[in-house]
Amino acid sequence: MKVEQLFTGCLAEMAYYIQSNGEAAIIDPLRESEPYIRMAERDDSKIKYIFLTHFHADFVSGQYDLAQKTGATIVFGPNATTEYEIHNGKDGEVFEIGGLSLKLLHTPGHTMESSSYILTDEEGKTPFIFTGDCLFIGDVGRPDLAVKSDLTEEDLAGHLFESLRNKIMPLPDDIIIYPNHGAGSACGKNMSTDTFDSLGNQKKTNYALRADMTKEEFVKEVTAGLIEPPQYFPNNVRMNKSINTSIDTILHKGTTPIDAATFKEMSDQRDILVIDTRSIESFKEEGSIPGAWFIGLDGGFAPWVGALVNDINQKIIFIAEDESRINEVALRFSRVGYDNTLGYLLGGMASWKQHGFEIDKMKVITAVDFTNNLNQGFIENPLDVRKEAEYLSEHVIGVENFPLDFIHSNFAEIDPEKEYFVHCQGGYRSLIAATILKAKGVKNVTDVEGGIKSLKEAGIKVSDYICPTTLV
């Protein structure tokens, strides 16, 4: 028997590969099929089942393409409806995979079709449960991502309470929890960086599994402090119920080389967005194309694309660090449903420069210079683009919060004629924000290098924690 957890850091997502006696199953696959097919070939096994714990909102899952290529049966829990053929599993239904089995437990609450799967091995033991977004390490799934007209988030939280108390918590304390997400995902509020844990330890440490917790307390705590989910979530849910363009077709189009002259013509078109996916260092040192957004591949690339590019059908062309990363960029766009990627700048910025085209460089300021200028009153419009919760926990005195997540909806607060200095935690998000502000017409934007980490080292004054309930 093999059970492999496949962690994708950009999405903080865990898929699973299970194999026994010549048969295999995949739980919550990403959109690309080939890695799973290669794993099965490595083990001389046939992929028999593709299990989904629910309709994912934060990425486009790959069950349809994988089933088309392997003949595997797609399994969802009760209440799931799709454009493609699936098996609607029943609560308690058992699926055989070689010498082991998976038992479906219907665990609604995060969504109404949400299901968990208990593994029984060849010896009849139950070492693992795959909980999807029902139960995370340190948290539970948020109950506001699948609200229907007849269900409120409080209703869903109530279902989640019953699922945890009646289906999950009675299981043996030594069973290992394998969730679908970890820290960094927007599908929960307080997820751990750990990617698995025993149920017994979670009963001791997870706030939502307190033995003396009432249903009313659970609903209140689980629904408290939820911020608006990223705007692309509903689009990904819709796509996960639909038959989409095959990943192979998307990658073929998205990796089209575009010479500098043609790239220049395309970048001047108002309906085409240029995204620079290079490192922070390359972007700052070499400059970029006027109007391009920086969203570096080495940060939280896919979630930020989804959060910030409002149109899921947006035409996108991109700049990559080098030729070896072209396919990876197109793949990461597609993982969150941005399938209209048209290609990349052939030869990178070197080719752009050789043609003599205009280069735009971001203005930057060191943490030390920013600190000195702020203390002397020379900086009038500093912005902290971290999330509100981060800002409330600790922020530079005199700096306003302007979360990157809501940069478009809050843009009316910005005066394009003023100069803004932006910082975040470490420098990634502030550079994204600075490029978007410039692309939207703000004339003077300066990025603070290193973020609040560097500012604290420079001796800047930082506030104490502010409880949100005390704000007026």
LINSUL-V942716 format. One record per residue. N is the residue number from 1. RES is the residue in one letter. SS is DSSP state (~ for helix, > for strand, _ for the rest). OMEGA is omega as a letter, one per 40 degrees, with the letter a starting at -180 (999 if undefined). D_CENTER is the distance of its C-alpha to the mean C-alpha in whole Angstrom. Layout:
{{N,RES,SS,OMEGA,D_CENTER} {N,RES,SS,OMEGA,D_CENTER}}
//
This chain:
{{1,M,_,i,30} {2,K,>,i,27} {3,V,>,a,24} {4,E,>,i,21} {5,Q,>,a,18} {6,L,>,a,15} {7,F,>,i,12} {8,T,>,a,10} {9,G,_,a,9} {10,C,_,a,6} {11,L,_,a,4} {12,A,_,a,6} {13,E,>,i,8} {14,M,>,i,12} {15,A,>,a,14} {16,Y,>,i,18} {17,Y,>,a,21} {18,I,>,a,24} {19,Q,>,i,27} {20,S,>,i,31} {21,N,_,i,34} {22,G,_,i,33} {23,E,>,a,31} {24,A,>,i,27} {25,A,>,i,24} {26,I,>,i,20} {27,I,>,i,18} {28,D,_,a,14} {29,P,_,i,14} {30,L,_,a,12} {31,R,_,a,14} {32,E,_,a,16} {33,S,_,a,19} {34,E,~,a,21} {35,P,~,a,20} {36,Y,~,i,21} {37,I,~,i,24} {38,R,~,i,25} {39,M,~,i,24} {40,A,~,i,27} {41,E,~,i,29} {42,R,~,a,29} {43,D,_,a,30} {44,D,_,a,33} {45,S,_,i,31} {46,K,>,i,30} {47,I,>,a,27} {48,K,>,a,28} {49,Y,>,i,25} {50,I,>,a,22} {51,F,>,i,20} {52,L,_,i,18} {53,T,_,i,17} {54,H,_,i,16} {55,F,_,a,15} {56,H,_,i,11} {57,A,_,a,9} {58,D,_,i,6} {59,F,_,i,7} {60,V,_,a,11} {61,S,_,a,13} {62,G,_,a,16} {63,Q,~,a,18} {64,Y,~,i,21} {65,D,~,a,21} {66,L,~,i,21} {67,A,~,i,24} {68,Q,~,a,26} {69,K,~,a,26} {70,T,~,a,27} {71,G,_,a,29} {72,A,_,i,27} {73,T,>,i,27} {74,I,>,a,23} {75,V,>,i,23} {76,F,>,i,22} {77,G,_,i,23} {78,P,_,i,26} {79,N,_,a,25} {80,A,_,i,23} {81,T,_,a,24} {82,T,_,i,23} {83,E,_,a,25} {84,Y,_,a,25} {85,E,_,i,27} {86,I,_,i,26} {87,H,>,i,27} {88,N,>,a,27} {89,G,_,i,27} {90,K,_,i,29} {91,D,_,a,29} {92,G,_,a,31} {93,E,_,a,31} {94,V,>,a,31} {95,F,>,a,30} {96,E,>,i,32} {97,I,>,a,30} {98,G,_,a,33} {99,G,_,i,35} {100,L,>,a,32} {101,S,>,i,30} {102,L,>,i,27} {103,K,>,a,28} {104,L,>,i,26} {105,L,>,i,26} {106,H,>,a,25} {107,T,_,a,23} {108,P,_,i,22} {109,G,_,i,20} {110,H,_,i,17} {111,T,_,a,18} {112,M,_,i,21} {113,E,_,a,21} {114,S,_,a,19} {115,S,>,i,21} {116,S,>,a,21} {117,Y,>,i,23} {118,I,>,i,26} {119,L,>,i,27} {120,T,>,a,31} {121,D,_,a,32} {122,E,_,i,35} {123,E,_,i,37} {124,G,_,i,36} {125,K,_,a,34} {126,T,_,a,30} {127,P,_,a,28} {128,F,>,i,25} {129,I,>,i,23} {130,F,>,a,19} {131,T,>,a,18} {132,G,>,i,15} {133,D,_,i,13} {134,C,_,a,17} {135,L,>,i,17} {136,F,_,i,15} {137,I,_,a,17} {138,G,_,a,18} {139,D,_,i,17} {140,V,>,a,16} {141,G,_,i,14} {142,R,_,a,14} {143,P,_,a,17} {144,D,_,a,16} {145,L,_,a,14} {146,A,_,a,17} {147,V,_,i,20} {148,K,_,a,23} {149,S,_,a,26} {150,D,_,a,28} {151,L,_,i,25} {152,T,_,i,24} {153,E,~,i,21} {154,E,~,i,24} {155,D,~,a,25} {156,L,~,i,22} {157,A,~,i,22} {158,G,~,i,26} {159,H,~,a,25} {160,L,~,i,22} {161,F,~,a,25} {162,E,~,i,27} {163,S,~,a,25} {164,L,~,a,25} {165,R,~,a,28} {166,N,~,a,30} {167,K,~,a,28} {168,I,~,a,26} {169,M,_,i,28} {170,P,_,a,31} {171,L,_,a,30} {172,P,_,a,31} {173,D,_,a,30} {174,D,_,i,30} {175,I,_,a,27} {176,I,>,i,24} {177,I,>,i,21} {178,Y,>,a,18} {179,P,>,i,15} {180,N,_,a,12} {181,H,>,i,9} {182,G,_,a,10} {183,A,_,a,10} {184,G,_,i,7} {185,S,_,i,5} {186,A,_,a,7} {187,C,_,i,9} {188,G,_,a,11} {189,K,_,a,13} {190,N,_,a,15} {191,M,_,i,13} {192,S,_,i,15} {193,T,_,i,14} {194,D,_,a,17} {195,T,_,i,15} {196,F,>,i,19} {197,D,>,i,22} {198,S,>,i,25} {199,L,~,a,25} {200,G,~,i,28} {201,N,~,i,26} {202,Q,~,i,24} {203,K,~,a,27} {204,K,~,a,28} {205,T,~,a,25} {206,N,_,a,22} {207,Y,~,a,23} {208,A,~,a,23} {209,L,~,i,25} {210,R,_,a,28} {211,A,_,a,31} {212,D,_,a,33} {213,M,_,i,30} {214,T,_,i,31} {215,K,~,a,29} {216,E,~,i,30} {217,E,~,i,29} {218,F,~,a,26} {219,V,~,a,25} {220,K,~,a,25} {221,E,~,a,23} {222,V,~,a,20} {223,T,~,a,20} {224,A,_,i,21} {225,G,_,i,19} {226,L,_,i,16} {227,I,_,a,15} {228,E,_,a,14} {229,P,_,i,11} {230,P,_,a,9} {231,Q,_,a,12} {232,Y,_,a,10} {233,F,~,i,10} {234,P,~,i,13} {235,N,~,i,14} {236,N,~,i,11} {237,V,~,i,14} {238,R,~,a,17} {239,M,~,a,16} {240,N,~,i,15} {241,K,_,a,19} {242,S,_,i,20} {243,I,_,a,22} {244,N,_,i,20} {245,T,_,a,21} {246,S,_,a,21} {247,I,~,a,19} {248,D,~,i,22} {249,T,~,a,23} {250,I,~,a,20} {251,L,~,i,20} {252,H,~,i,24} {253,K,~,a,23} {254,G,~,a,20} {255,T,_,i,22} {256,T,_,i,25} {257,P,>,a,27} {258,I,>,a,28} {259,D,_,a,31} {260,A,~,a,31} {261,A,~,i,34} {262,T,~,i,32} {263,F,~,i,29} {264,K,~,i,31} {265,E,~,a,32} {266,M,~,a,28} {267,S,~,i,27} {268,D,_,i,30} {269,Q,_,a,29} {270,R,_,a,27} {271,D,_,i,25} {272,I,>,a,23} {273,L,>,i,21} {274,V,>,i,21} {275,I,>,i,18} {276,D,>,a,19} {277,T,_,a,16} {278,R,_,i,19} {279,S,_,i,19} {280,I,~,a,20} {281,E,~,i,23} {282,S,~,a,24} {283,F,~,a,23} {284,K,~,a,25} {285,E,~,a,28} {286,E,~,a,29} {287,G,_,a,27} {288,S,>,a,26} {289,I,_,i,27} {290,P,_,i,27} {291,G,_,a,25} {292,A,_,i,22} {293,W,>,i,19} {294,F,>,i,17} {295,I,_,a,14} {296,G,_,a,14} {297,L,_,a,13} {298,D,_,i,13} {299,G,_,i,11} {300,G,_,a,7} {301,F,~,a,8} {302,A,~,i,6} {303,P,~,i,4} {304,W,~,i,8} {305,V,~,a,9} {306,G,~,a,8} {307,A,~,a,9} {308,L,~,i,12} {309,V,_,a,14} {310,N,_,a,15} {311,D,_,a,17} {312,I,_,i,15} {313,N,_,a,18} {314,Q,_,i,19} {315,K,>,a,21} {316,I,>,i,19} {317,I,>,a,21} {318,F,>,i,20} {319,I,>,a,21} {320,A,_,i,20} {321,E,_,i,22} {322,D,_,a,24} {323,E,~,a,25} {324,S,~,a,23} {325,R,~,a,20} {326,I,~,a,20} {327,N,~,i,19} {328,E,~,i,16} {329,V,~,a,15} {330,A,~,i,16} {331,L,~,a,14} {332,R,~,i,11} {333,F,~,a,11} {334,S,~,a,12} {335,R,~,i,9} {336,V,_,i,8} {337,G,_,i,12} {338,Y,_,a,13} {339,D,_,a,16} {340,N,_,i,19} {341,T,>,a,19} {342,L,>,i,22} {343,G,>,a,23} {344,Y,>,a,23} {345,L,>,i,26} {346,L,_,a,28} {347,G,_,i,29} {348,G,~,a,27} {349,M,~,i,28} {350,A,~,i,31} {351,S,~,i,32} {352,W,~,a,31} {353,K,~,i,34} {354,Q,~,i,37} {355,H,_,i,37} {356,G,_,a,37} {357,F,_,a,35} {358,E,_,i,33} {359,I,_,i,31} {360,D,>,i,29} {361,K,_,i,29} {362,M,_,i,27} {363,K,>,a,29} {364,V,>,i,28} {365,I,>,i,30} {366,T,_,i,30} {367,A,~,a,29} {368,V,~,a,33} {369,D,~,i,34} {370,F,~,a,32} {371,T,~,a,33} {372,N,~,a,36} {373,N,~,i,36} {374,L,~,a,34} {375,N,~,a,37} {376,Q,_,i,40} {377,G,_,a,38} {378,F,_,a,38} {379,I,_,a,34} {380,E,_,a,34} {381,N,_,i,30} {382,P,>,a,28} {383,L,>,i,24} {384,D,>,a,21} {385,V,_,i,18} {386,R,_,i,16} {387,K,_,a,15} {388,E,~,a,18} {389,A,~,i,18} {390,E,~,a,18} {391,Y,~,a,21} {392,L,~,a,23} {393,S,~,a,23} {394,E,_,i,24} {395,H,_,i,25} {396,V,>,a,28} {397,I,_,i,31} {398,G,_,a,31} {399,V,_,a,28} {400,E,>,i,26} {401,N,>,i,22} {402,F,_,a,21} {403,P,_,i,17} {404,L,~,a,15} {405,D,~,a,13} {406,F,~,a,16} {407,I,_,a,18} {408,H,_,a,19} {409,S,_,a,20} {410,N,_,a,22} {411,F,~,i,23} {412,A,~,i,27} {413,E,~,a,27} {414,I,_,i,27} {415,D,_,a,31} {416,P,_,a,30} {417,E,_,a,34} {418,K,_,i,33} {419,E,>,a,31} {420,Y,>,i,28} {421,F,>,a,27} {422,V,>,i,23} {423,H,>,i,22} {424,C,_,a,19} {425,Q,_,a,18} {426,G,_,i,19} {427,G,_,a,19} {428,Y,~,a,16} {429,R,~,a,15} {430,S,~,i,18} {431,L,~,i,19} {432,I,~,a,16} {433,A,~,a,18} {434,A,~,a,21} {435,T,~,i,21} {436,I,~,i,20} {437,L,~,i,23} {438,K,~,i,25} {439,A,~,a,24} {440,K,_,i,25} {441,G,_,i,28} {442,V,_,a,28} {443,K,_,a,31} {444,N,>,i,31} {445,V,>,i,27} {446,T,>,i,27} {447,D,>,i,24} {448,V,>,a,25} {449,E,_,i,25} {450,G,_,i,23} {451,G,~,a,22} {452,I,~,i,23} {453,K,~,a,24} {454,S,~,i,26} {455,L,~,i,28} {456,K,~,i,29} {457,E,~,i,30} {458,A,_,i,32} {459,G,_,a,33} {460,I,_,a,32} {461,K,_,a,32} {462,V,>,a,29} {463,S,_,i,30} {464,D,_,i,30} {465,Y,_,i,27} {466,I,_,i,27} {467,C,_,a,27} {468,P,~,a,26} {469,T,~,a,28} {470,T,~,a,31} {471,L,_,i,30} {472,V,_,999,32}}
//
